[in-house]
Amino acid sequence: MNSEEFKQFGKAMIDYIATYLDNIRNRDVIPSVEPGYMTKLVPEEAPTKGENWRAIMTDLEKVIMPGITHWHSPYFHAYFPTANSYPAIVGELLSAGIGCVGFSWFSSPACTELEMLVMNWLAKLLGLPDCFLNKSGSSGGGTIQGSASETTFICLIAARDRTIKRIKQKFPHMTESDIRGRLVAYTSDQANSSVEKAGLIAAIPMKHLPSNEYGKLTAETLLEAVEKDESNGMFPCYVVATLGSTGTCAFDKLEEIGPICKKEGVWLHIDAAYAGTAFVCPEYRHLMKGIEFADSFNFNPHKWMLVNSDCSAMWLKESQPLIDAFKVERIYLRHKYEGLVPDYRHWQISLGRRFRALKVWFTLRIYGTDGIRNHIRHQASLAKYFEYVLKKDHRFDVPLSNMGLVLFNLRAGDNSTQKLLNLLTERKKLYLIPCHFMGKLVVRFVVCSRFTTAADIEFSLREIIAVANKLLLPTQEGVWLHIDAAYAGTAFVCQGMSE
């Protein structure tokens, strides 16, 4: 393919993407295919001779789209948002076009320096402490990872090594293997599954401590676990606190947990993957009270900040423990400016890294801080609207609402709630997922798509209520009939009035 064909192909694809997103409401949010559907549509061997790009465009609707779950549909309300915006898409395009591998400053100076810049923009936008900024004389700083899962894991490794050094100073007779065998980490039972996975990979027990009735990890629970493990000869090394848990968007009490971690020398990592974006709005910042105690902080611009995946922002109060844990030198990686700016290969698992900062830069410049704040506030208001309308229906209970998340269930019980969710999934018009809250099965409704409007919320409500009608009190027409006899109903006790 030459440059002229690339221009034609690229323009056609941009048109296709724009048309797809403009008309995404017309597609069922959940696909109707079954496992293996594509094997009937695609040859078993790659083509011997190259094909024209137009043939690929033709196959998109035939091969790809039938198997797509449309995450950016206004009727996608599962999990959390996966961000998307046109500026971020263009940033991805330029990143792919430049195609640099920014493992060190010298391998592509702009790649490193723009990342330092946008990470400072983000830190200031969220109101993070100055110790997290990339600046001269600072021992901390920020970088972009691929996911919150990676961040939780690499910070656990840094915490492990820091703890081993601390314990060896206190007990010089202990070997590193002895210390490793006694390390333990903690998180809430509401933490994301990736936190448990980090413990598995690092071979460090990740204890899930019970949250309170609001889904929060409290200081009392953490302190009890730490003291018990220390009395048994264990070495606590890592705590993952959540700001915006996966199930209920709960916020752990950093102002209470932080002092315990500081006193015990335990690394405190903050996972704010979804809800962290909300801190761009000053009215939400009280939820991260105690952030000054954090050793590391992470949120995903690719969830709620209109930046396409993969883009997970991570900051460290002290970067050296992470660098010490991941630093591997080779002669071909050296350059004369080492030490003057970060070489981000020491801040991650892989050597190579993409120019992710471009899509953040483009998005923040096009939307501006006001645009990001308006986006968050708008989606939070849509969730409140959904909650307000659903609460008017006496068949539903709404036990919790937080930011863009609303939990609801049927008062008839777990079986009815599960049937409701099953029928909604079968109809493929909406996509929602369940969780457990306060011992009950609930359905999570999250405002995910940047295209969602009040009219889309009303469509979702109609769909949910229509399915509830079928489950609970169907008429022959399948329409729920509600009788309002607030005053005159009393008269029906008299004979003749019921005719």
C-alpha angles and dihedrals in degrees: 000000000000127000094267092053089046090056091051093045093045094049091047091051093048089051090049093050093048092048091046092053093042090056101033092117089068093065127079105251092225119053123236098218127115128221111289096023093131096057088072092053105042127058117250092235131051114253116271093214124040119257132222114265090237089068089058092051089052091053095053095083092038101046111015110031097053088064099044123111101210103231092176095052112119085233095059105105101156130112107344133307120291100208124237134171137155095245090053091049090053089048089054089050093054092045090055091045094052090042097190124161106221102196092136137017092253094050088066117346095195091055092058099037096048089049091052089049098049092044088057090048090053094045092053091044091056094042096242120168117273091246088076094058125108101239141130113283094015119126092203135056147148140262140174119256128184097247145352087253091063091046094052090050100046092046088051089055090050090048091049093054093044091051093048090054091048094049093046090055090052096041107026092175092064120095123225091248091053091053094046090054091058100046119118135181133198141212139154125275084242094060122120118269089247089070091059090046091054089057092049093051094045091046090234119130108248106204116207107216120203116259123219126253090283094053093254129135108232132206093242093057094046095046092050091052094046094049092047093051093045090052087054093053097260125138115225109213112160141032124187111202119189127221102192108008121218098246104039108003090245122170121222117224102257094174088062100034095045099065091051091053092047093050094047095042091241120153111244115208121186119212108197095152097149108014097042091085089063090067088078082079111073091216090068100046094091085074091071095050106150095034089134088076093060120110090193135012130194138183133163118239083186090069107052108351099077093250115130121242133297101053122114116167116216129182130188129201088207116021098185097081089056093045091049090051096050106027115121117164130206129174092243091058097054124107135171096250096061113141095022094085133009121278097210094202085082091056099059147039099253128057098221125063135181127237092261094155091074094071091047091049093048093047096048092046095049097043100030122204091288091055093052092049092048090052093053094045092047094052092045089052091051089054090051089050091052090049093048094052096042092051089061090067108081092209092068133070122202106197097173142013125180129168106312094348129092125181117205140164141172116269087222088078145257096307092056092045091052091049090050091053092045093052093046090052092048091053089054094209094111134026117213134153134208136236137170122258126176090349095306134105110247135177119236116223112189127178099230114155122078086218094062115123134178088264089057090051089052090051090052091048092051091051093049093046092046090056091046089053091056092049101044114026115355122181122205088268092049092242124129111242117206120188118208107200098146094147108015096043091085089064091066089080086074119082114252096024092091094061 
